[in-house]
């Protein structure tokens, strides 16, 4: 059983697991409620996995780098690895994953991935730091997949303040790739979209092009649950298991994402893949603001 690291203040109690450096709980003391999805396997058996070095699926379950095919499961492998906890305190915990013989079998790059969780007031900041520790340029994607509890999924509110509409692309269910040929307009009512029975029938709502830098999730009665601020996100996915009416919704900030439908090229040509030169470091962060 992986060890759980605890951050706590007067407002929140936060638990982060060494397994996957996964944020497993944010307990809101003021509202007496759990914020993070409980990983009930009847719906989805995770809380808030970190997606690295890939976001989503790759075409056919493999990708090609310098002419060699490498197998890769959905969302990469970091979420299923044990991280080393290198720093912990009342308001901060730091986890690290380093490339090894096992990772190089499926991802031929030397890297160091550092995940930092910081608690301040009613805000949890999550930092991702990717370092290329090798001598060749590396390619990667990284993202978050936090699930948030809602009292009722149908009628739950997604609030994109200041926006009148968004352009959404959908998953092609036959290929698991993104159908960029048929974008759709998601109309908002004063920045708000209410989840409907069939909202997730075509998997995640995906918003590319840096359209979403902040999104709030509210219960049907308008009580705000969480606001995610993700200023560096290139894409944002919003997801819940199709057809289940699950009592949670995921707000997913991504830098890179799954392949476009029909993609069969090299890793370097993958949609929005990130390039990191030798010995360089990539850093980004997001905030989860709990309640009002």
Secondary structure, 3 states (H helix, E strand, C coil): CCCEEEEECCCEEEEEECECCCEEEEEECCCCEECECCCCCCCCCCCEEEEEECCCCCHHHEEEECCEEEECCCCECHHHCECEEEEECCCEEEEEEECCHHHHCCCCCCEEEEEEEEEECCEEEEEEEEEECCCCCEEEEEEEEEEEECCCCCCCEEECCCCCEEEEEEEECCCCEEEEEEEEEEECECCEEECCCCCCCCCCEEECCCCCCEEEEECCCCCEEEEEECCCCCEEEEECCCCCCCCEEEEEEEECCCCECCCCCEHHHCCCCEEECCCCEEEEEEEEEECC
